[in-house]
Amino acid sequence: MKNYIYLIIIFTNLAFGQNQGERTSNLLSINVLTPSIEWEVPLGEKSTFDLKIGTAIGFTRSGNNTEVGFFPEFETQYRYYYNFQKRLAKDKRIKDNSGNYLLFLGSLRSGNSIIGEMEIDDNFAGFVGPGWGFQRVYKSGFKLNFNTGIGYGANDRGDFYFAPFIGVQLGWVIAR
């Protein structure tokens, strides 16, 4: 009986000890740069669905006048991580979805600033678009995420527009 238990332990360690795992992970994190909470859910070996509730930063400058505002936002992203094998071959970390990805983003934002003096004429706006990004989660739990792309937006006033987007999140993973 002891031999069977040892064999089970050995094979379990072998099965779960492979490199860093080539599958995406479930992550719950907080972001401090744009205060928010984010949940990344695996959909497959290389894809995730990311949900973020928090704030978006607005910035405008006209002459000597600069305005900044933090606006409530709900954002979703479908992410496809494409370089896990390449990172493993270079002995780089892929645990906790550390890799480069292609994305499709959708977001809804309120027009009412909760922090700052910036005013927007609309009550809410939506935005969708493709992009590229990278995410690194370090052993300490510190998380760096950057993404950029171009998309199509609309607001409740009937305005439609194409615009670039840039997202930067700095924070910590609080649950896996």
C-alpha positions in Angstrom: 0.0 0.0 0.0 2.9 2.4 0.8 4.3 1.8 -2.6 1.1 2.8 -4.3 0.9 6.0 -2.2 4.5 6.9 -3.1 3.8 6.2 -6.8 0.7 8.5 -6.7 2.7 11.2 -5.0 5.5 11.0 -7.5 3.2 11.0 -10.6 1.1 13.8 -9.1 4.3 15.9 -8.7 5.4 15.1 -12.2 2.0 16.0 -13.6 1.7 19.3 -11.8 5.4 20.2 -11.8 5.8 20.6 -15.6 7.6 23.8 -16.4 5.3 26.6 -15.3 2.1 25.2 -16.8 1.2 26.2 -20.3 -2.4 27.2 -19.4 -3.9 30.5 -18.5 -4.7 31.2 -14.9 -7.6 32.6 -12.9 -6.4 36.0 -11.4 -8.1 38.6 -9.2 -6.1 41.8 -8.9 -6.3 45.4 -7.8 -4.9 48.3 -9.8 -3.5 51.4 -8.1 -2.7 53.7 -11.1 -6.3 53.7 -12.3 -8.1 52.5 -9.1 -10.0 49.3 -10.1 -10.5 45.6 -9.4 -9.9 43.1 -12.2 -10.8 39.5 -12.7 -9.1 37.4 -15.5 -10.9 34.1 -16.2 -9.3 31.3 -18.4 -11.3 30.3 -21.4 -8.7 27.9 -22.8 -5.0 27.1 -22.8 -4.0 30.5 -24.3 -7.1 32.7 -23.9 -8.8 34.6 -21.1 -11.8 36.9 -20.5 -10.9 39.9 -18.4 -13.4 42.0 -16.5 -12.5 45.3 -14.9 -14.6 47.6 -12.8 -13.0 50.9 -11.7 -11.9 54.2 -13.2 -10.6 55.6 -16.4 -8.5 58.7 -16.6 -9.4 61.6 -18.8 -6.9 64.3 -19.7 -7.2 67.4 -21.8 -5.1 70.5 -22.4 -6.0 73.7 -24.1 -3.4 76.5 -24.0 -2.5 76.9 -20.3 -5.6 75.1 -19.1 -5.1 71.4 -18.1 -8.0 69.2 -16.9 -7.8 65.7 -15.4 -10.7 63.5 -14.3 -11.3 60.0 -13.1 -14.5 58.4 -14.5 -16.3 55.2 -13.5 -15.7 52.5 -16.1 -16.6 48.9 -16.8 -14.3 47.1 -19.3 -14.0 43.6 -20.7 -11.3 42.1 -22.8 -10.9 38.9 -24.7 -7.2 38.0 -24.7 -5.2 35.5 -26.7 -1.7 34.9 -25.4 0.5 34.0 -28.3 4.1 33.7 -26.9 4.0 31.2 -24.0 6.2 28.6 -25.7 8.7 31.3 -26.8 9.0 32.6 -23.2 9.4 29.1 -21.9 12.2 28.4 -24.4 14.0 31.5 -23.1 13.4 30.3 -19.5 11.1 33.3 -18.8 8.1 33.3 -16.5 4.6 32.5 -17.9 2.9 31.8 -14.6 -0.2 33.9 -14.0 -0.6 34.8 -17.6 2.8 36.6 -18.0 3.0 37.0 -21.8 2.1 39.0 -24.8 -1.4 39.0 -26.1 -3.8 40.1 -28.8 -7.1 41.5 -27.5 -10.6 42.7 -28.3 -11.8 45.4 -25.9 -15.3 46.6 -24.9 -15.9 49.4 -22.4 -18.6 51.6 -20.9 -17.8 54.8 -19.2 -19.8 57.4 -17.3 -19.4 61.1 -18.2 -19.5 62.2 -14.6 -16.0 62.7 -13.1 -15.7 61.3 -9.5 -12.3 62.9 -9.0 -10.9 65.9 -10.7 -12.3 69.0 -12.5 -12.6 67.6 -16.0 -16.2 67.8 -17.5 -17.5 65.7 -20.4 -20.7 66.7 -22.2 -22.0 63.1 -22.5 -23.6 61.0 -19.7 -22.0 57.8 -20.9 -20.0 56.3 -23.8 -19.1 52.9 -25.2 -16.0 51.8 -27.0 -14.9 48.7 -28.8 -11.7 47.7 -30.7 -8.8 45.4 -31.3 -5.3 45.8 -29.7 -2.1 44.3 -28.5 -0.7 44.1 -25.0 1.6 42.4 -22.5 1.2 41.4 -18.9 3.9 40.5 -16.4 3.1 39.1 -12.9 6.1 38.8 -10.7 6.8 36.3 -7.9 5.9 39.0 -5.4 2.4 39.3 -6.9 3.2 42.7 -8.4 1.4 43.0 -11.8 2.2 45.2 -14.8 -0.2 45.3 -17.7 0.0 47.5 -20.8 -2.3 47.4 -23.9 -2.9 49.7 -26.9 -5.0 49.7 -30.0 -7.6 51.6 -32.0 -11.3 51.4 -31.7 -14.7 52.8 -32.4 -16.7 54.8 -29.8 -20.1 56.2 -29.4 -21.9 58.3 -26.7 -25.4 59.1 -25.7 -25.3 62.5 -27.6 -25.1 60.6 -30.9 -21.4 61.2 -31.5 -19.4 58.4 -33.2 -15.6 58.3 -33.5 -12.4 56.3 -34.1 -9.8 56.8 -31.4 -6.6 55.1 -30.1 -6.6 53.6 -26.6 -3.8 53.0 -24.1 -4.3 51.0 -20.9 -1.7 50.8 -18.1 -2.4 48.8 -14.9 0.0 48.6 -12.0 -1.1 46.6 -9.0 -1.1 43.3 -7.2 -2.7 39.9 -7.6 -4.8 39.3 -4.5 -6.2 35.9 -5.4 -5.6 33.1 -7.8 
